[in-house]
Amino acid sequence: MPAVGWRDILLRTKAEAKTDRATLLAAGVAFYALLALVPALVALVSVVGLVADPATIDRDVRDFLGAAPREVGDLVSQQLEAITADAGAGTVLAVLVGIALALWSASSGIGHLIEAINTAYDEEETRGFVERKVLALSLTVGAVVFAAVAFVLIAALPGIVADTGLGIVGRILLGVLRWALLVAGMLAATAVLYRVGPDRDDARWAWITPGAVVATVLWISGSAIFAIYTANFGKYNETYGSLGGVVVVMLWLFLTAFSVILGAELNAESEKQTSRDSTVGAARPLGWRRATAADTVAPAPASGDGE
């Protein structure tokens, strides 16, 4: 696609984000994500506890959230300490039931994010409650399992590096691997979310990748900038007292949700830039693709249809 075509896409993305009230959507998703945070941590600790010592997860979570503000890590650590302190030995059945209940509660955050992505793709939700809940639960399970595997790997990497005797080179490689894992996880998560989240025929991966890349870059760079700001200039504890940490977490969750929603807006406008079928399967004519973005060709005064 020529550069002028991307200019049209970016201009429309900005306009659509304003029309769809992306900031308000992100604020709503951040609220529900905060409510889902503790159940998600319970599920994560329980899953990690099946294969490793859950008491070590605090350090691993801080490593994984390296780009986030310190207050985010502090709040998560406090919750993890409470969860691991209350975690008893229990039977396998009790542990599995606890995981299932925690996943059910945590899936509400994903469910509301799916609603926001539907809005970004200009889709009306027609799926029933059961189908929506199964989708949200599946995505939640996938996220928790990925995080659990990532934390186990992060916990094992220092020992592996020490055994190799690589010294400072090993520590540098360890840092690179952690960031690579973080970037890969965000890219994969957003791509899958854009693929299966909207109530429409699935888009081809080529039409999902740009938004996933933009969302990942915005999230990592935004998190890093926000972390620097809160560490050096933000006075949230002075303004909000004991709620300062919660406010920072809410703002970070807002930043995360906004990045994902903006990526969805970009993908939708990219599909509207061409008359070609962007959905999976055999090519179909406009109006028969069961996807608003794929069935629409937006006016592009500077570049025609971007072909």
N, C-alpha and C positions, 0 to 999 in steps of 0.2 A: 504494500500500500504506500503511495507517495506521501511525502511529508505534509503536503497541504491537506490530504485526507485525514491524517492524524490531528491536524489543527482543528478541522471541523468536528472531529470526534471529541476532542478535549473541550471545545466551546460548548457543545451540546451536553457533555457530561456535567460541566459546571452548572448549566441552566437546569438540567434534570435534577441534580442534587438539591438545588434550591426549590424546585417545584415539588419534589417528593419530601421536602423537609428532612433531609438526611441527618441533620444535627439532632432534630427531635427524635427521629427513629433511633439514632445511636444512643441518646440519653435513656430512652425506654429500654433498649437492649442491655445497657450497662446496669440499670436498676435490677432487672431480672437476673443478670449474670452474677451480681453481688449476692442475691438471695440463693443462687445455685452454687456459690463458691464452696461453702462448707460441705454440702452433700458430695460435691465432686471430689473434695479432698478426702472425705471419708472413704469413697470408692477407691481412690488412688492408693491410699495407705493400705486398705484391705487387700487390693490386688498385689501390691508390692510385697505385703506381708506373707503372701503365699509362696514367694520364691526368695525373699531376702529379709533382712532385718529392717522393719519399718522405722526404727529409731534413727536410721542413717539418712532418711529421706529429706530431712530439713536442709542439710548441707547441699544435697543434690538439687533441691528445688531452687535454692539461692543461686547455684551455678546456672541452672536452666533459665532463671529470670534475670540473668546478668544485665540485660539492657533496660530493665524496668527500674523505676524509682526505688530507693531503699525502703521507703514506707510500705511498698507492696510486699517486699520480702519479709519485713517485720510482721505485718499482719498475718500473712500466710504462715509464718513460723509459729506465731502464737496459737493459731488454730491447729496446726499440726501437733504442737506439744500437748494441747488438750485432748486431741483425738488419740494420739499414741498412748497417753497416760490412762485414758479410759478403755483402751482396747484390751480386752481379756483374751485368754487363750481360746475359749469357746470351742464348740464343735464345728466340723466342716460345714454342716448344714446351716448352723447359725451364722457363720461367716458369709456363706453364699446368699442367705436371705438378707443379711445386712448390706451386702454389695448391691443386690437387686433393688432394695428400697432406696439406697443412696443414688443409684443410677437413675431411677425413676424421678427422683426429686431434681437431680442435676440436669436432666434432659429438658426441663422447662426453659432454661436459658437458651439452649440450642433451638428449641421450638420458636421462641420469639425472634431469634436471629433469622430463622427461615422466613418468618413473616416479613421482616424488613427486606430480605433479599427478593421476595416476591414483589414487593413494592418497587424496588429498584429495576426489576425486569418487566414492570408494568403488567403483572399477572394477577388474576383473581384466584384466591384459594378455593378449589372445588373438592379437594380430597377430604374424606371423612376423618373423624377424630382418631379412629384406630390406625389408619394409614399414616396420618401425621405423627402420631405418637411413636409408632414403630420406626419411622424414619428418624425422628429426633433421638430415640433410644439407640438406634444403630450408630448414628454419628457420635453420640456420647460415649458408647462403649468403645468405638474405634479410637476416639481421642484419649480415653483413659488408658487403654491398652498401649497405645503408642507412647504416652507419657511414662507409663510404668516401665516399658522396655528401655526408653531413653534414660530414665533415672538409674536403672540397674547398670546400663552400659557406662554412664557417667561415673557411677560408684566404682566400677571395675577398672576403668581406664588408668587412674593414677597408679594402681598396683602393677598393671601391665607395663606402663612407661618406666616405673622404677626397676622392674626386672630386666628391661632392655639396657639399662645403664646409659641412656642417651642424655641425661642431665638436662641442661637448659634447652637443648633442641627438643627433647621430649616434652618439656613443659609448654613450649611454644606450639608444638604439634597438638598437644592436649587442648590448648585454648582454641586452636583453629578447628579441631574436630567438634568441640562443643558448639561453636558458632555455626559451623556447617550443619550440625544436627538441628539447631534451632531454626535456621533458614529453611532447610529441607522440610521440617515439620510444618512450618507455617505455609510454605508453598503447597504442600500436599493437602493440608487441611482446607485451605481456601479453594483450591481447584476442585476437590471433591464436593465441597459445599455448593459451589457454583454449578456443578454438574447435576447433582441430584436434589438440591434444595428447592429451586423454583418449581411451581406447578405448571410444567410445560414439557414438551418433548426435549430430550437432552441435547445440549449443544455439543458440537465437536470440540475436542481438546484444544485445537488451534484457536478457537474463539473464547476459550476460558483462560488460557495462559496469560494474556496481557493483564487482565484484571488481577489475577493471582500474584503476578510479579509486582504490580503497582501497590497492591495491598500489603505485601510483605515488606517492600522498601519503605512505604509510609509508616508501617507499624514499628519496624526496627529503628529507623532514623528518628521517628517521633518519640519513641520510648526513650532513646538515648538522650535526646534534647530535653525531654521532660525530666529525666533523671538528673541531668546537670542543673536544670533550673531549680528543682526542688531542693537539691543539695546545697546550692549556693545563694539562691535568691528567694525561694518560696518560704513563707512564714505561716504555713497552715496550722501548726500547733499553737502559735500565738493567737491566731484568729479564731480557730475552732476548738481549741483546748484538746481534750482527750479524743475528740472526733477527727482530729487532723489527719491521722493515718487512714481512717475510713474515707475521708474526702479525697485523699490522694489516690487511693485504690479505685474509687468511683471515677475519677478523672482519667485514670489509666485505662480502665475498662471502656470508658467512652471513646478514648482514642483508638482502642483496638476495634471496637464495633464500627466506628466511623470509617476506619481504613478498609474494613471488609465490605461495608456498604458502598463506599466509593468505587472499589474495585468492581463490584457488581454493576454499578451504573456505567462504568467504562466499557465493560463487556457488552452490555445491552446496546450502547451507542455504536460499538464496533460492528455488531451484527446489522444494525440499521444502515451502515455505510455501504452495503452492497446488496444487490438483488439476488446473489447466489444463495443457495440453501446452506445454512450454517448448522443444521441439525443432523443427527446421526441417521444412517440408513440411506436408501435411494433418494436422489434429488427429487423434490416436489416443487410445484409452482407456488408463487406467492398466494397466501390465503389458505393454503392447505398444510401448513407446517406445524400447526398447533403450538405456536410460540410467537407471542406478540412481536418481540424484537426481530425474529427471523422473517416474520410476515410483513414487516414494515420497511420501507425505504425512505429514510429521512431526507428532506431537502438539504442539499449541501451547496450553497451558492458559490463557494470558492473552488470546488473540485468535482462537481457532478455527483456521481454515485460512488466515487472512490475506486472504480474498476481500473 
